[in-house]
């Protein structure tokens, strides 16, 4: 029954967005107005859309949907035009997850199109605009008309304010609509006298905050490389490499660093090597994570067995990292505001382990640029682990 399936999907999306709005209540008061607008919008959506559709379904009405595939040459032409658009343009699904990103958008968000695909675009935005964008994207995907709103990039260019325009789009042969989003960075208007003849407008200056963040990430990569070069020849195997990498990341890049090893050969269970938490964390909280079975953590399982990396900002799924010994979800107990879970793999080789990074409290969420750096670091860690494993002496007969 297509109508019932579509209604169920919309209701599930609505519940996810409400959970996200609930987790955003801890934001400072000056960042709450956009969240309040989003909450009121969701309530109006229930009254105007969900309830009437529920009445239609209970009355026995249903609707069909379908679509055929267009000319392949025409689709190829449209893809080429999409990539060459001079405006940052992103194709999103109803959950604001990136399906396609053009070249101009990769420059705006400081990421690669292949890396951004399959990841939520909200990770590149400041927290006060994430829930608002997700709600507006969902509304456009439901066919409620085009929308426009202002958001702020978490890693801004010269101007952090960006105007987003959303329009519905139904790709050929797909049952569900997509959302086409265009991003136009704010442009400062000329000040008095700048437009006079013979007077050149003032050139934009680089954002010092952005330069500092890039320098910090370069320092992190440099320190990680030095730590891995020291750990690899020192012996101790992959565990020593993971311990060295965790020490570099702990504190300066993440509040929690959790390292897991994949089964060495054949079937078996993964093994937790290290769990480092903030200094204010009570000892039993750190011990609880150190003793947790990685097989009970869905994100770790996906990283180890599927090679899937995860970037979550204000994670909605409370049990994505399992539960502690008392049965409490780890992400809720530690008040995790963003996380990265990265498989450790060197090239096309097997996954050797996984690194999970938590940020908690008022610390800024992981940005796409930081996730890209963590992805590069993971390859370096995997190479060092593979070298130490190859040098390990064979067991005596």
N, C-alpha and C positions, 0 to 999 in steps of 0.2 A: 504494500500500500504506500505509494510514493508520498502522499500527503502526510501520513503518520510518521514516516521516516524523516521527512524534512522538518516536521514539527519537533520530533524528538531531538534532532541535531541542534535546532535553534534553542530548545530548552536547555540542553546540555551546555551550549556555548554561554547562555545567559547565566547559568549557575557558576561557571568558571569566572566570568567577569565580575560577578558579585563577590566571590571569594577574593579576587584581586583587590577590589575596592575595600574590603574589610581589612586586608593586610596593610593597606596604605593609611590606616587611621593614625599610625605613629608618626606621620610626617609633621614637620613644623607647621604652625598655624598659617604662616604666609604662603605655604605651598598647597593649601587645601581647597581654595575656591574652584580650581578646575576639576578636582575630584568630586566636589559637591555637585557641580554641573553634570558630571558623568553619571552620578547616582540618580539625580532627578531624571535624566534622560532614560536611564534603564527602567525606572518606575513607569514613566510614560509609555515606554515600549511594551510593558506588560499590559497596560490598560488598552492601548490602541491596536496592538498586533497579536500578542500571544493569546489573550483571552478570546478575541473573536475567532481566531483560528481553531482554538480548542472547541468552541461552540460549533464551528463548521464540521469538525471531525466527529463530534458526538452526534451530529445530525445525519451523518452518513455520507457527507460530500467528500470527494477526493479529486485531486488534480494529477495529471500526468506531466512528465517532463521528458525531454529528449533533445537530441541534436545530432546533426551529421557533420562529418568532417569536410572541410573546404578543400579547395584546390591546393595540393602540396606546394606548387610554385608560388601561389599567392601567400601561403603561410610563411614560406622562406623569405619572401619580400618583406612581409610585415615584421619578421624577426630582425632583418637587417635594418629596417627603419627604426625599430625600437632601440637598437644598439647605437644608432647614429644621432638620436635625439640630443640636442644641446642642453636640454633640461634634465636634471636628475630624476629618473623615472624608475619605479619599482613595481613589480607585479606581486600582489599579496593574496593569500587565501583569507578566509573569513576570520582566522585567528591571528591575523597580522604577521604570519610567517612568510618569509621571503621565498617566492617561487622563481623570480627572475629579476636581475638588476642590470641596468645599462651602464656603460662605461662612465658617464658623467656622475652617476650615483656612487660608483665605487670610489671616485675621487672625493666626493662629499663626505662619505662615511669612513674613509681611510681603510678600506678593506678590499678583498678580492671577491669577485662575483661568485666564484665557486665556493668560497668559504662561507659567504653570507647565506647561500641557498639552504633552505631547511631550518634556518634559525630565526627566532622572533626579531622583527625589526625594532621592537620596543627596547631591546638591549642597547641600542645606540642612542636612546633618548634619556633626558633627565627624568628622574622618578615622578615628578609632578605631572608629566605629560603622558606617561605610559598607559595608564588606565583610560584616559580620555581618548587617545588614538585607537586603542583596541575597541572601545565601544563604538566609535564612529566608523571604523572599518567594518565591524559586524553589521551596523545599520545599513551601510551602503551595499554590503553583500546580500542583505535581505531584500533589496529592491526598494528602499525607502528614500531614494534620491541621492544626488551628489552632495558632498559635504566639503567644508574647508575649515581648518583650524590652525592655530599657531602652536608649535612645540619648540623645545630647546634641545640641541644636541648635547649629549654628555661629554663628547670631545669636540667642542665647537671649532669651526674655522675662524676666519677673522670676525664674523658675526655669528653668534651662537643661535640667534632666533631664526627659525625656519617656518615658512608658510607651506602647509600641506593641503593639496587639493585631491579629493578622492572621487573616483567615478567607477561605476559598476561595469564589468566586462564579462561576457560569457565566452570562454574559449571554445572553439569548435570541437564537438564530440565529447564534451565534458558535462556532466549533469548539474554541477554546482557552479555558480558565478564566481568570478575572481574580482579583485579590486585593483584598479590602476591608480597609483599614488605618484604625484609629482611634487618635488620639493624645491622651493625657491628661497635660498638664504636671504635674510634681511639685508638691504642695501642702505647705508646711511645717506641721507639727502645732503645736498650741498649747503654749506653755511652761507651767511650773508656775504656777498661780494665775490664768492668763488666763481660765479657764472660770468663775471665781467670779462670783456675781451682782453686777451693778453695775460690773464691770470690762470695759471694751471691749477687744477683741483689737487687737493692734498692727497698724497698716495697713502693707501692703507698700510699699516704697519703690522708685522707679524705678532700673533698673540703670544705673549711671554709665557702664559700658563701652558699653552700647547707645547712650546719649545721645552719647557721644564719637564713636562710629562714624557716627551720623547727622550730626553736625556736620562731620565730615571729608568726608562725601559732599556735603554742601551747599557746603562750601568748594571742592570739586573742580568742581562744576557752575558755581559763580560764577567761578572762575578760567578755566574753559573758555569761558564766555560772553564774558569780557573778551578772551581771546586771539583768538576768532573775530571779534569786532567790530573788533579792530585789524588782523587779517589780511585781511578782506574788502575794505576800501577801499584797501589798500596795493598791490593788483595782484599779479601773479604767478600768477593762476589757481588751479585746484583743488589743484595741487601745494603752493602756499604755505599753503593752508588745512590740508591734511593734515599738513604739517610743523609748523604751529603747534599743532594738536591733539595730535600725537604728543609734542611737547615737554612739554605739560601732563600727559599720562598717564604718561610715562616716569619710572620711579623711585618716585613716590609712589603710583601705582595698579597698576603692572605692572613686572616686571623687563625684559621684552622688549615692544616696540611695533613692529608691522610694518604698513605701510600699502600698499595696492594700489589701482590705478585700473582701472576697467572699460574695455573698448574704447569709444572715443568714438562711433562710428556703425557699424552693420552688423557683419559678422563680423570677428573679429580677436582678438588675444591680449591678456590683461590685462597691466598693467605695474606693476612694483614701484617705489614712490616712495621709501620710507624703511624702514630697519631699525635700531632703536636697542636696544642690549643693555646688560647691567650693566657697570659700570666694570671689573670684574675680568675680563670677557670679552676674550680675545685678539683682536687686530685682524682676523686672518683668519677667525675665527668670525663676526664681525659682517659682514665683507665677503662671506662665503659666503651668508649669508641675504639680503643686499642684492642679490646677483647671481642668486639662485634664481628660476626661472621660476614665477610664481604658478599657471600652468596645470598644474603638477605637484603642487599642494597640494590634495587633495580638499576640505578644509574651505573654502578660499578659493573654489574653483570652485562649491561649493554656495551660498556667500554671494553671489557675483557673478551667477550665472545662475539660481538658484532663489530668491534672497532669503531663504535659510535661515540663521538664527543658531545658534550652537553654544556650549554650556557643558559643559565636560568637567572632571571632577575625577578625578585619578589615571587619565589617559586610557589605555585598554586598547589601542586601535589605534595601534601604534607609527608607522605610515606615514601617519597622518591629515594631517600637514603636510609630507609628502614627505621627500626625502633631500637631504643636502648633496652637495658635489662629490666627496667620497670614498665616497659610497654609504651613509653611516650615517644612520639615521632622525633627523630634527631633534629630535623630542620626546625621544628617548633621549639624544642627545648633550648636550642642554641640561638634562637631568633635570627636565623640565616636570612639575609636580605638578597644575596646573590651567590651563585656558585659556578664553578667550572669543574667538569669531570673529563679528563683527557686520557685516551689510551696511549700507552707507550709502545710505539712501533717504529722501527727503522726501515723506511722505504716500504717495499711490498712484503716484508717478512712478517712473522707472527706477532701478535700482541704479547708483550712480555709482562705488562703490568698496567696499573692505572694510578693517576694522581688526581685527587679530589681536593679542591680549594674552596673554603667558605669565607665569605665576608659577612660580618655581623654588625648589629647596632647602627650607628650613624655613619659608618664608613661608606664611601662612594661605591656604587655597584661596578662590577666588571664591565668594561667597555669592549666593543668589538676589536679595537686595536690591541687591547691587552690580551684578549683571547687569542688573537693571531700570534702574539709574542709567546704566549704559553704553548701554543701548538708547535712553534719552532723549538722551544726548549724541550718539549717532550721527545722530539726526534733526537736531539743531542743526548738526552738521558738514556733513551733506548739504545743508541749506538754504544755508549759507555757500558751499559749493562751487558750487551751482546759480547763486547770485547772481554769483560771480566769473566763471563761464563765460558768463553772459549779458552781462556788461560787457566781456568781452574784445573788442578791436577786430577787425573783419573783415579778412582778408588783402587786401592791395592787389592790384589786377588787374595 
